[in-house]
Amino acid sequence: MKGLPAKIKQKAHLAVSLILALLFLLFIFQNFEQTQISFLFWTISIPRALLLLSTLLLGVSIGVISMAGKRASKIISPTSTSDHKNLELKKKILEQDNMIAQMQSERVKTNRILEAHETTRMDFLSKENSHEKKQRIAEGKIAKTSHALNDATTFIASLESEVRLLNENIESKKLIDALIQHDLRNTLIASVSLPKSILDDPNLTENQKIVVKFIQDNGKRMLEILDSSLTLYRIEEGTYQKEFATVNLYKTISDVVARISNTLSASKQEVSINCMDPTDQDNDTFLVYGEEFLLFSSFMNLITNASEASPPGKPISITFSRNDYCSIAIRNYGEVPSSIQKTFFNKLVTSGKKFGTGLGTYSAMLMIKAQNGNIELDCSESGMTTVYVTLPKPQN
């Protein structure tokens, strides 16, 4: 029927459909009588044609479902089997890849080990070849070292003898220094006491009193310098006995300024003393915990140093403040040379002073720390120098 025209095909299909429909109707009319179906306790009447059609339809449905199930199992089974085989194949390929990677890694390690062994072997051969040469050199060095050790033994023996002699000299020097200081101090005390008795004489003229007072003041200053050096020596030796009390530092520093007033006047320098606390400023009071003699000596050195470093005519300011500690700031014009800023408080460090000894700031630092205080140098402000001192507050 593939070669027939489309109209003929349609008519043929229509004719076949009419024939099948007539045959179906004929089947129904011929089998239209009722048929009874009994099952257990119930009975049903149904046309025989409908019963046959239902049975036929049920059989066809079961057949179709059975064929569909077989066809699906035939389709699914090979697919799942194929997927399982693919997974197994991929797993084996992955395992083989891992084995190959491990083998390559082991081969790299083996090559490195072989290279290391080869390098070690070459080094060993090189060392072995030079061993005899080094041994000969070592024997020569041992001979020289032996001679050097003999010389060193002789030198050490001589040095030990010199050290013993030096220690004896040091002890002797300490004893001599102590005797000199003791005798000198007694002499100065006598020279200070004598002018006092002379001043009590009513027959002295005013000029004579001025001369005697000048001798007395200089004797006091020499005694203070000697006491200061003795105290500094004891602090360095660790034998200083502390006797602290509450001290009015405002008065102590005022006494220092009065003591060097002639020097300040010659340089046209003014020293201002200011308290951050208005009550302290009004009462000329700033209390700290320390020793008056140490405080006087410390600030005498610091203020004198500030005066010497400051240009003529430039003021010097001293500021008191109180927080956790008692703080004192001594500020003057002039800069400390950068070469000595880090060693400013070290012993024998000085710069630009004709008669400087380098002991002023060093002794001030030792005395301040001996009173449980601290001292710092601040050169951060251009053209200015500030020394900060902190001291403990008075004990209640």
C-alpha positions in Angstrom: 0.0 0.0 0.0 3.1 2.2 0.1 2.8 3.0 -3.7 -1.0 3.9 -3.6 -2.3 7.5 -3.6 -3.2 9.1 -0.3 -7.0 9.3 -1.1 -7.2 5.6 -1.9 -5.4 4.8 1.4 -7.9 6.9 3.3 -10.9 5.1 1.7 -9.4 1.7 2.3 -8.8 2.6 6.1 -12.4 3.8 6.3 -13.8 0.7 4.7 -11.8 -1.6 7.0 -12.9 0.4 10.0 -16.6 0.1 9.0 -16.2 -3.6 8.6 -14.6 -4.1 12.0 -17.3 -1.9 13.6 -20.1 -4.0 12.0 -18.4 -7.2 13.1 -18.2 -5.8 16.6 -21.9 -4.8 16.7 -22.8 -8.2 15.3 -20.8 -9.9 18.1 -22.6 -7.8 20.7 -26.1 -8.6 19.4 -25.4 -12.3 19.2 -24.1 -12.4 22.8 -26.4 -9.9 24.4 -28.2 -12.4 26.6 -27.6 -12.2 30.4 -25.3 -14.6 32.1 -25.2 -15.2 35.9 -21.8 -15.3 37.7 -21.8 -16.7 41.3 -19.0 -16.4 43.8 -19.4 -17.4 47.4 -22.4 -15.5 48.8 -23.1 -13.1 45.9 -24.4 -13.5 42.4 -24.2 -11.0 39.5 -26.0 -10.9 36.1 -23.9 -9.5 33.2 -24.3 -9.6 29.4 -22.2 -12.3 28.0 -20.7 -10.0 25.4 -19.5 -7.6 28.1 -18.1 -10.5 30.1 -16.1 -11.7 27.1 -14.9 -8.2 26.2 -13.8 -7.6 29.9 -12.0 -11.0 30.0 -10.4 -10.2 26.6 -9.4 -6.7 27.8 -7.9 -8.1 31.1 -5.9 -10.6 29.2 -4.6 -8.1 26.8 -3.7 -5.7 29.7 -1.8 -8.4 31.5 0.0 -9.3 28.4 0.9 -5.7 27.7 2.2 -5.2 31.3 4.2 -8.4 31.2 5.8 -7.5 27.9 6.6 -3.9 29.1 8.2 -5.4 32.3 10.4 -7.8 30.3 11.3 -5.0 27.9 12.2 -2.6 30.8 14.3 -5.3 32.5 16.1 -6.0 29.2 16.8 -2.2 28.9 17.7 -1.6 32.6 19.8 -4.7 33.3 22.4 -4.2 30.6 22.6 -0.5 31.5 23.3 -1.1 35.2 25.7 -3.9 34.4 27.5 -1.5 32.0 27.6 1.2 34.7 29.0 -1.2 37.2 31.7 -2.4 34.8 32.5 1.3 34.1 32.9 2.0 37.8 35.0 -1.0 38.3 37.1 0.0 35.3 37.5 3.6 36.6 38.4 2.2 40.0 41.1 0.0 38.6 42.4 2.9 36.4 42.5 5.2 39.5 44.4 2.5 41.5 46.8 2.1 38.7 47.3 5.9 38.5 48.0 5.9 42.3 50.4 3.1 42.0 52.2 4.8 39.1 52.3 8.1 41.1 53.7 6.2 44.1 56.3 4.5 41.9 57.3 7.8 40.4 57.6 9.3 43.9 59.6 6.4 45.1 61.8 6.7 42.0 62.4 10.4 42.7 63.3 9.6 46.3 65.6 6.8 45.2 67.3 9.2 42.8 67.8 11.8 45.5 69.2 9.1 47.9 71.5 7.9 45.2 72.6 11.5 44.4 73.2 12.1 48.2 75.2 8.9 48.4 77.2 9.9 45.4 77.9 13.4 46.9 78.8 11.8 50.2 81.1 9.3 48.5 82.8 12.1 46.5 83.2 14.2 49.7 84.6 11.2 51.5 87.1 10.6 48.7 88.1 14.3 48.6 88.5 14.3 52.4 90.4 11.1 52.3 92.8 12.5 49.7 93.4 15.6 51.8 93.5 13.8 55.2 97.3 13.2 55.0 98.0 16.7 54.1 95.8 18.1 56.9 97.4 15.6 59.3 100.9 17.0 58.5 99.6 20.5 58.9 97.9 19.6 62.2 101.2 18.1 63.5 103.0 21.3 62.8 100.2 23.3 64.5 100.3 21.0 67.6 104.1 21.6 67.9 103.5 25.4 67.7 100.6 25.2 70.2 102.7 23.3 72.6 105.3 26.0 72.5 102.6 28.7 72.9 101.1 26.8 75.9 104.4 26.7 77.6 104.8 30.5 77.0 101.2 31.1 78.2 101.8 29.1 81.4 104.8 31.3 82.2 102.8 34.4 81.4 99.8 33.3 83.5 102.0 32.7 86.5 103.5 36.2 86.1 100.0 37.7 85.6 98.7 36.0 88.8 101.6 37.5 90.7 100.8 40.9 89.3 97.1 40.5 90.1 97.9 39.6 93.7 100.1 42.7 93.9 97.4 44.8 92.3 94.7 43.6 94.8 97.1 44.4 97.6 97.6 47.9 96.2 93.9 48.4 95.7 93.2 47.5 99.4 96.0 49.8 100.4 94.6 52.6 98.2 91.1 52.2 99.7 92.6 52.4 103.2 94.7 55.5 102.3 91.7 57.1 100.6 89.6 56.5 103.7 92.3 58.0 106.0 92.7 61.0 103.7 89.0 61.6 103.5 88.6 61.2 107.3 91.5 63.5 108.2 90.5 66.0 105.5 86.9 66.1 106.7 88.0 66.7 110.3 90.2 69.5 109.1 87.4 71.1 107.1 85.0 70.8 110.1 87.5 72.7 112.2 88.0 75.4 109.5 84.2 75.8 109.3 83.8 76.0 113.1 86.6 78.5 113.6 85.0 81.3 111.5 81.8 80.9 113.4 83.6 81.6 116.7 85.4 84.5 115.1 82.2 86.0 113.9 80.9 86.1 117.5 83.7 88.6 118.3 82.0 92.0 118.7 85.3 93.8 117.8 85.2 92.7 114.2 84.6 95.4 111.5 82.1 94.8 108.8 84.8 94.2 106.2 86.4 91.6 108.5 83.0 89.9 109.0 82.5 89.7 105.2 86.0 88.1 104.8 85.4 85.6 107.6 81.9 84.8 106.3 83.4 84.2 102.9 86.0 81.8 104.4 83.2 80.0 106.3 80.9 79.6 103.2 83.8 78.2 101.2 84.7 75.8 104.0 81.0 74.7 104.0 81.1 74.1 100.3 84.3 72.1 100.5 82.8 70.0 103.3 79.7 69.4 101.2 81.8 68.4 98.2 83.8 66.0 100.4 80.6 64.6 102.0 79.1 64.2 98.5 82.1 62.3 97.2 82.1 60.1 100.3 78.4 59.4 99.8 78.9 58.7 96.1 81.7 56.2 97.0 79.5 54.4 99.5 76.6 54.2 97.0 79.0 52.7 94.4 80.3 50.2 97.0 76.8 49.3 98.2 77.6 50.3 101.8 75.4 53.5 101.9 73.0 53.5 104.9 69.6 55.0 103.9 67.9 57.4 106.3 64.9 58.8 104.4 62.3 61.3 105.7 59.8 63.8 104.3 61.7 66.7 102.7 60.4 70.0 101.3 62.1 69.9 97.9 60.8 73.4 97.0 63.0 74.8 99.8 65.9 72.5 99.0 66.0 73.7 95.3 65.5 77.3 96.4 68.6 76.9 98.6 70.5 75.5 95.6 69.5 78.4 93.4 70.5 80.9 96.2 73.9 79.1 96.5 74.7 79.5 92.8 73.1 83.0 92.5 76.4 84.7 91.7 77.0 82.3 88.8 73.5 82.8 87.5 73.8 86.6 87.8 77.1 86.6 85.9 75.4 84.7 83.1 72.2 86.8 83.3 70.2 83.7 83.8 67.0 83.5 85.8 65.6 80.3 87.4 61.8 80.0 87.8 60.3 77.5 90.2 56.7 76.6 89.5 54.3 74.1 91.1 51.4 72.6 89.1 49.4 72.4 92.3 48.2 76.0 93.2 48.3 75.1 97.0 52.0 74.0 96.7 52.7 77.2 94.8 51.1 79.4 97.4 52.8 77.7 100.3 56.2 77.2 98.6 56.0 73.6 99.4 56.6 70.3 97.5 57.1 67.3 99.7 59.0 64.2 98.7 60.4 61.2 100.5 64.2 61.0 100.5 67.3 62.4 102.1 67.9 66.2 102.2 71.6 66.0 101.7 71.3 63.6 98.7 68.6 65.8 97.2 70.6 69.0 97.7 73.7 67.4 96.0 71.7 65.9 93.2 69.9 69.1 92.2 73.0 71.2 92.7 74.7 69.1 90.0 71.7 69.1 87.7 70.9 72.9 88.0 74.6 73.8 87.7 74.8 71.6 84.6 71.7 73.3 83.1 73.2 76.7 83.8 76.5 75.8 82.1 74.8 74.3 79.1 72.3 77.2 78.6 73.4 80.3 76.6 73.8 83.5 78.6 70.6 85.4 79.2 68.4 82.4 78.7 66.0 81.3 81.5 65.9 78.0 83.3 62.6 76.6 84.5 61.9 74.0 87.2 58.4 72.6 87.3 56.9 70.4 90.1 54.0 68.1 89.5 52.4 65.2 91.3 50.8 62.0 90.1 51.8 58.5 91.1 55.2 59.9 91.9 56.6 63.4 92.6 57.9 64.7 89.2 60.5 67.5 88.7 61.3 68.8 85.2 64.4 70.9 84.7 64.2 72.7 81.3 67.0 74.8 79.7 68.0 76.2 76.4 70.7 74.4 74.4 71.0 70.9 73.1 73.0 67.9 74.4 75.3 66.7 71.6 73.8 63.6 69.9 77.1 61.8 70.5 76.5 61.6 74.3 72.7 61.6 74.5 72.6 57.8 75.1 75.4 58.0 77.7 74.5 61.3 79.3 74.4 59.8 82.8 77.4 57.6 82.4 80.5 58.1 84.4 83.2 60.5 83.0 81.0 61.5 80.1 81.3 65.3 79.2 81.3 67.5 76.1 82.2 71.1 75.5 83.2 72.0 79.1 86.7 73.3 79.7 86.9 71.9 83.3 84.2 69.2 83.0 84.8 65.9 84.8 81.8 64.0 83.7 80.8 63.2 87.3 77.9 65.7 87.8 75.1 63.9 86.0 76.6 60.5 87.0 76.5 61.4 90.7 73.0 62.9 90.4 71.8 59.7 88.7 73.3 57.5 91.5 71.9 59.6 94.3 68.4 59.8 92.7 68.2 56.0 92.2 69.6 55.5 95.8 66.4 57.2 96.9 64.2 54.9 94.8 63.7 57.5 92.2 64.4 57.7 88.4 66.0 60.3 86.1 65.6 60.6 82.3 66.9 62.9 79.5 64.5 64.4 76.9 66.0 66.0 73.8 62.9 65.7 71.6 62.3 69.5 71.5 64.6 71.3 69.1 67.0 73.7 70.8 66.0 72.6 74.3 67.0 70.1 76.9 64.8 68.7 79.7 65.8 66.4 82.6 62.9 64.6 84.3 63.3 63.4 87.9 60.8 61.2 89.7 60.9 60.7 93.5 58.6 58.8 95.9 55.7 60.6 97.7 56.0 61.1 101.4 54.9 58.1 103.5 51.7 58.6 105.5 
